[in-house]
Amino acid sequence: MELSYELARRFREVVLNGTFIANTNYRDQLDGFDWKLATKELGDLNSIATLAQHIHYYVKGVKNAFKQGTLTISDKYSFDFPAITSSDQWEGFLSVFWNDSIEFAQIIEQMPEERLQEMFIDEKYGTYLLNIESMIEHCYYHLGQIVLLKKHFVLKT
């Protein structure tokens, strides 16, 4: 299970606690960040909150697919979320995001190595390994956007 362990570690690195690749992670960027700035829009760019919710949408959806064997999420809904209008809502969202991410990593870590080479739900999605690696890369992509937006807003205030 060395590969499973390494994949889980890499996922935790980007979302929960690492600094090796990007010198930061989602938790570091979002915990304690003002909900008003998190929901603030810059032109036609997605807000920090929307980007975080987008990543959580996939983490939760793929985590549930790992557990249930069916994929119930769709790309067309991956940016559709109710507005966050208070600090309590923002903190509540973050708590759910962290908990789902912890569980996602635990599921990966416990995944038998041979399962990583199996098709994920449907052949068109490729292997479990491809989907886990894609999740990690997707997380880094949007983490970069969040970092840039946060720097812009923090420098402007």
N, C-alpha and C positions, 0 to 999 in steps of 0.2 A: 504493500500500500504506500510505497514511497512517493509515487507520482500523485496519488490522491492527496496525501499529506502536503506535498509541495503546492498543488493547485489551491488547496484550502488556505495555505499560508499566503500565497500571492493574492487571493481574494481579500483576506483579512487586511493585508498590507494596504490595498488601495481604499478600502472602505473604513476600516475600524482603527488601525493602529500603526501603520507603517510609514516609513519615510525614505526607504531605500531608492525607489525609482523617481518619485516626484517631490521628495522632501516634505511631503504632506499627505493627507488623506481626507476623506469626506468628514469623518468625525472631527478632526482637527479644524477643518474649515467651517463647519456648521454649528457645532456645539457652542452655545453662548452668543451666536450671531443674531443680531436684532432682526426680528421677523419683518419689520417694516422695510429694512434694506433687502432682506431675502426675497420679498415679494415685489420689490421695485423693478420696473421694467426700464430698459435702455433701448430706445428706438423700437425696432421690431425684433429684438433679441429676446429669447426666453429668459425669464427671471431665474435667479438662483434657486428659489423654491420649486419652480417648475422643472428645472433640470434635475434636482434632487428627487422629486416625485417621479420623474420619468425613469430614473435609474431604479428607484424602489419598485416601480411597477414591474420591471423585468426581473429583479431579484425575487420578489414575492411570487410572480407568475411561474418562473422556472423552478423555484423551490417547491411550489405546489405540484408542478408537473413531475418533479423527481419523486415526490411522495405518493402521488395519485395515479401516475401513468397517463395523464391526459393534459394537454396544453389548452388552457382556456383564455389566454391573452391574445391580443391582436395588435399589430403595429399601429393600426388606424386609431386605436384608443390610448396610445402610449403618451399622449400629451394632454389628455382630457381629465382635469381634476377640478374639484370644487376649490374656490378661492380660499386661501388662508387669510383670516381676518383678525387674528389675535395671537398674542404670545402663547397662550395655552394651546391653541391649535397647532402652532409651529412646533412647540415642545412635544406635543402628543405625536405629531407626525414623525419627528426625529426618533422618539422612543421606539415606535413601531419599526422604523427603518433599521435601527441598530439591532433590534431583536430578530427581525427577519434575516438580516445579514449574518448574525451569529449562527442562526439555525441553518442557513444556506451553507456556510462554511463547514459546519459540523456534518451535514449530509455529504458534502464532497469528501471530507476527510475519511468518512466511514465507507465510501464507495469502493467496492472491489476493483482492482486494476483492470480485470477483464471487461468490466462493465463500461469503462471509459472508451473502449473500442466499439461498443454496440451502438446501433442507430438510436438516436434520441427521438422518441415518439413516432416519427415518420421519417422515412429515408431522405426526404427533401431537406430536412434540418441537419443532416449529417450526424456525427457521433456525439456522444456525451462529452468527450474530450474537446471537440470543436466548440461546442456550446459553452462549456465552462471557460475555455480560453477566450472566446468571443465576449463573454460577460466581463471578464477582467479588462480586456482592451476597451470595451464600450465604457466601462467605469472610468478608466483613465482619460478617455476622450472628453467626457463631460466634466470630469474633475478639472481639467485644464480650463474649460470655459468658466467654471465656477470661480476658480482662482483669479482669472482676469477680471470678471465682473466684480468680485469682492474688492480687488485692488482699486478698481475704478471708483466704486461707491465709497470706500473708506477714505480715499484721497480727496474726494469731493466734499466730505463732511467735516 
